[in-house]
Amino acid sequence: MSIYKGSQKVMGIIASQGEADLTEYQKKNDSTLNTTDKTVSGAINELKEAIDSGTGTEVPSPNIVTYSSLDQLSLTSGTTSIDILNALPDNSLLRIEVGDNAVVTDIPENVKGVLIIDKNSSTGINIEYKVVGGELYIGLLTIGDTTTLTWKRVCVTNLKDTTSGYIWLNKNGNSMPSGVTTNSGFYVNYTIKNGWCQMLIGGTLKTSNTVDYASFTLANALPKPNALIFQQLWSEENLNSTSRVIFTVTSSGGAQLSVSGSALAKVDYWNGIISYPVKES
């Protein structure tokens, strides 16, 4: 039997009533219904009563069925996300607030949050846990396996992924401290991906005498770290193991080089790699 609401056929419920059992109201079709009759609330209620009394049959609805509590699934506190998933019918959505892991034992953090399970079918599943005021986690399942759940934290950034190419710093040796020279200057080549900067540093240095400590700025336009970060560079030729060269990135994006130790009579090549999270604007 079809039920009409306005000019739309409302499907989802079939009553096991014969034509003789139908009321005159139920026998009407679109062409005979006036505006008021098109609400057909009476017909829907009659069919609901038939289903409730066991004389009707419910047909799976194409609409999503939503759940907002565990007791709607005949579950109680102390259950798991997997238990909830397996209790949900296909084409359903659960959204509940979880106080701690006494309610749902396998949430990724033992703090208050919202658990969302969207189940289209046994292979079409999306699971999320959003900590109130905090992190977002995605629940991962192996396709076809609804017994093991792995949580992964979602990392977000407003920084675009980029690659700098080789950038030469102080190539002409300007502003070098007394007794320190460079043949070709220093370069950096960095990549920013998912908010992290990985930077390759290299260049040549020579000192005419022992340098207790000398620090100088190479550039002021590098990706900014959250705090000052530094890395000791290594000598490719190892001409003097007592010398130290430190590369620093300041919180304002400045590149500094610090030199100390015995004199480097020959030009030596220094290099290193530095990695750090980039400060978001």
C-alpha positions as CSV (number, residue, x, y, z in Angstrom):
1,M,0.0,0.0,0.0
2,S,1.2,3.5,-0.7
3,I,0.8,6.5,1.5
4,Y,0.7,10.0,0.1
5,K,1.9,13.2,1.7
6,G,1.3,16.1,-0.6
7,S,2.3,14.9,-4.0
8,Q,5.1,12.6,-2.6
9,K,4.7,9.0,-1.9
10,V,5.9,8.1,1.6
11,M,7.5,4.6,1.5
12,G,8.9,2.6,4.4
13,I,5.9,1.0,5.9
14,I,3.6,-1.7,4.4
15,A,0.6,-2.9,6.4
16,S,-0.8,-6.4,5.9
17,Q,-4.3,-5.0,5.4
18,G,-6.6,-6.0,2.6
19,E,-8.4,-3.6,0.3
20,A,-11.6,-4.2,2.2
21,D,-9.9,-3.1,5.5
22,L,-8.8,0.3,4.1
23,T,-10.7,3.4,5.1
24,E,-12.1,5.8,2.6
25,Y,-9.4,8.2,3.6
26,Q,-6.7,5.7,2.8
27,K,-8.2,4.9,-0.6
28,K,-7.8,8.5,-1.8
29,N,-5.1,9.3,-4.3
30,D,-3.4,12.6,-5.3
31,S,-6.1,13.6,-7.7
32,T,-8.8,13.5,-5.1
33,L,-6.9,14.9,-2.1
34,N,-7.4,18.5,-1.3
35,T,-4.7,20.6,0.4
36,T,-5.9,19.7,3.9
37,D,-6.2,16.0,3.1
38,K,-2.6,15.9,1.8
39,T,-1.3,15.8,5.3
40,V,-2.5,12.2,5.6
41,S,-1.4,12.1,9.2
42,G,-4.4,9.9,10.0
43,A,-3.3,7.2,7.5
44,I,0.2,7.2,8.8
45,N,-1.0,6.8,12.3
46,E,-3.2,3.9,11.3
47,L,-0.3,2.1,9.7
48,K,1.9,2.7,12.8
49,E,-0.8,1.1,15.0
50,A,-0.8,-1.9,12.6
51,I,2.9,-2.3,12.9
52,D,2.9,-1.8,16.7
53,S,0.2,-4.5,17.1
54,G,2.1,-7.0,14.9
55,T,-0.2,-6.9,12.0
56,G,2.1,-4.8,9.8
57,T,5.6,-5.1,8.3
58,E,8.3,-2.5,8.4
59,V,10.4,-2.0,5.2
60,P,14.0,-0.7,5.5
61,S,14.0,3.0,5.0
62,P,16.3,4.7,2.6
63,N,16.8,7.5,5.2
64,I,19.6,7.5,7.8
65,V,18.6,6.3,11.3
66,T,20.2,8.4,14.0
67,Y,21.2,7.4,17.6
68,S,22.1,9.7,20.4
69,S,22.5,7.3,23.4
70,L,23.8,3.9,24.1
71,D,20.5,2.6,25.5
72,Q,18.9,3.1,22.1
73,L,21.2,0.2,21.0
74,S,20.6,-1.8,24.2
75,L,24.1,-1.0,25.3
76,T,25.4,0.4,28.6
77,S,28.5,2.2,30.0
78,G,31.7,0.1,29.8
79,T,31.1,-0.8,26.1
80,T,33.6,-0.3,23.3
81,S,33.5,1.5,20.0
82,I,33.6,-1.9,18.2
83,D,30.5,-3.0,20.3
84,I,28.7,0.1,19.2
85,L,29.7,-0.3,15.6
86,N,28.5,-3.9,15.5
87,A,25.2,-2.9,17.2
88,L,24.4,-0.2,14.6
89,P,22.3,-1.2,11.6
90,D,23.4,-0.3,8.1
91,N,22.6,3.3,7.0
92,S,22.8,4.7,10.5
93,L,24.6,7.4,12.4
94,L,25.5,7.6,16.1
95,R,26.6,10.8,17.8
96,I,27.1,10.7,21.6
97,E,29.0,12.7,24.2
98,V,31.4,10.6,26.1
99,G,32.6,11.7,29.6
100,D,35.6,9.4,29.9
101,N,36.7,5.8,29.2
102,A,34.3,4.4,31.8
103,V,31.5,5.1,29.3
104,V,33.4,3.9,26.1
105,T,36.5,2.0,27.1
106,D,38.6,2.4,24.0
107,I,38.4,6.1,23.2
108,P,41.8,7.5,22.2
109,E,42.1,9.9,25.2
110,N,40.5,9.5,28.6
111,V,38.9,13.0,28.4
112,K,35.4,14.3,27.5
113,G,34.6,14.3,23.8
114,V,32.1,13.4,21.1
115,L,32.1,10.0,19.4
116,I,30.7,9.8,15.9
117,I,30.1,6.5,14.0
118,D,28.7,6.7,10.5
119,K,27.8,3.3,9.2
120,N,26.6,2.9,5.6
121,S,27.4,-0.8,5.5
122,S,29.9,-3.2,6.9
123,T,32.6,-1.8,4.6
124,G,31.4,1.8,4.5
125,I,32.3,3.1,7.9
126,N,33.6,6.4,9.3
127,I,34.6,6.7,13.0
128,E,35.7,10.0,14.7
129,Y,36.4,11.1,18.2
130,K,36.6,14.9,18.9
131,V,38.0,15.9,22.2
132,V,36.1,18.9,23.6
133,G,38.4,21.9,22.9
134,G,41.2,19.6,21.7
135,E,42.3,16.9,19.2
136,L,40.4,15.1,16.5
137,Y,41.0,11.4,16.0
138,I,40.0,9.1,13.2
139,G,39.3,5.4,13.8
140,L,40.8,3.0,11.3
141,L,39.5,-0.4,10.4
142,T,40.8,-3.1,8.0
143,I,38.2,-3.5,5.2
144,G,35.9,-6.3,6.1
145,D,37.2,-6.5,9.7
146,T,35.0,-4.9,12.4
147,T,36.9,-6.4,15.4
148,T,40.0,-4.2,15.6
149,L,40.1,-0.4,15.8
150,T,43.2,1.8,15.6
151,W,43.0,5.5,16.4
152,K,45.1,8.1,14.5
153,R,45.3,11.7,15.6
154,V,44.6,14.3,12.8
155,C,47.3,17.0,12.5
156,V,46.2,20.2,10.9
157,T,48.1,23.3,9.8
158,N,47.5,26.5,7.8
159,L,50.9,26.3,6.2
160,K,51.3,25.4,2.5
161,D,53.7,22.6,1.5
162,T,56.6,24.2,-0.3
163,T,60.2,23.6,-1.5
164,S,62.7,26.5,-1.5
165,G,65.4,25.2,-3.9
166,Y,69.0,26.3,-3.1
167,I,69.2,29.7,-1.4
168,W,72.7,31.2,-1.1
169,L,73.4,33.1,2.1
170,N,76.2,35.6,2.4
171,K,77.7,34.3,-0.8
172,N,80.1,37.3,-1.0
173,G,81.3,36.9,2.5
174,N,79.9,40.2,3.7
175,S,79.7,40.8,7.4
176,M,82.0,37.9,8.3
177,P,83.8,38.4,11.6
178,S,87.5,39.1,11.7
179,G,89.6,36.1,10.8
180,V,86.7,34.1,9.2
181,T,86.3,33.9,5.4
182,T,84.2,31.9,3.0
183,N,84.9,30.9,-0.6
184,S,81.3,30.5,-1.8
185,G,79.2,31.4,1.2
186,F,76.5,29.1,2.7
187,Y,73.3,27.7,1.3
188,V,70.1,26.3,2.6
189,N,67.6,24.1,0.8
190,Y,64.4,23.4,2.7
191,T,61.1,21.7,2.3
192,I,58.0,22.4,4.3
193,K,55.5,19.6,4.5
194,N,52.6,19.2,6.9
195,G,53.9,22.1,9.0
196,W,57.4,20.8,9.4
197,C,60.5,22.3,7.9
198,Q,63.5,20.1,6.9
199,M,66.5,22.1,5.9
200,L,69.8,21.1,4.3
201,I,72.7,23.5,5.2
202,G,76.1,23.6,3.6
203,G,79.0,25.9,2.9
204,T,82.8,26.6,3.2
205,L,84.7,28.3,5.9
206,K,88.3,29.2,6.6
207,T,89.8,30.9,9.7
208,S,93.1,32.7,9.8
209,N,93.6,32.2,13.5
210,T,92.0,30.6,16.5
211,V,88.5,31.9,17.1
212,D,87.2,31.7,20.7
213,Y,83.7,32.4,19.5
214,A,82.3,34.3,16.5
215,S,78.7,34.6,15.5
216,F,77.2,36.3,12.5
217,T,73.9,36.6,10.6
218,L,73.5,35.0,7.2
219,A,69.9,35.8,6.4
220,N,66.6,36.9,7.9
221,A,63.9,35.2,5.8
222,L,63.9,31.6,6.8
223,P,60.7,29.7,8.0
224,K,60.2,30.7,11.6
225,P,60.4,28.1,14.3
226,N,58.4,28.3,17.5
227,A,61.6,28.9,19.4
228,L,65.3,29.2,18.7
229,I,66.8,26.0,17.2
230,F,70.3,25.1,16.3
231,Q,72.4,22.3,14.8
232,Q,76.1,21.5,14.8
233,L,77.5,21.2,11.3
234,W,80.0,18.6,10.4
235,S,83.3,18.9,8.5
236,E,83.3,17.0,5.3
237,E,87.1,17.0,5.1
238,N,87.6,16.8,8.9
239,L,90.6,19.1,8.6
240,N,90.4,20.1,12.2
241,S,88.3,18.1,14.7
242,T,88.6,20.8,17.4
243,S,86.7,23.4,15.4
244,R,83.0,23.8,15.9
245,V,80.4,25.4,13.5
246,I,76.8,25.9,14.8
247,F,73.9,26.8,12.5
248,T,71.0,28.6,14.3
249,V,67.5,29.6,13.2
250,T,66.1,32.3,15.4
251,S,62.4,32.6,16.3
252,S,62.2,35.5,13.8
253,G,63.5,33.4,10.9
254,G,67.1,34.6,11.1
255,A,70.0,32.3,10.1
256,Q,73.1,32.6,12.2
257,L,76.5,30.9,12.1
258,S,78.7,30.5,15.1
259,V,82.4,29.5,14.8
260,S,84.8,28.5,17.5
261,G,88.1,26.5,17.9
262,S,91.5,26.2,16.3
263,A,92.4,27.9,13.0
264,L,91.3,26.2,9.8
265,A,94.3,26.7,7.5
266,K,92.5,25.3,4.6
267,V,89.0,25.9,3.3
268,D,86.7,23.2,4.7
269,Y,83.2,22.2,3.7
270,W,80.6,22.1,6.5
271,N,77.1,20.6,6.2
272,G,74.1,19.4,8.3
273,I,70.4,18.9,8.4
274,I,68.0,20.6,10.7
275,S,64.3,19.9,11.2
276,Y,61.6,21.8,13.2
277,P,57.9,22.7,13.3
278,V,57.2,26.0,11.6
279,K,55.4,28.7,13.6
280,E,51.9,29.4,12.2
281,S,51.0,33.0,11.6
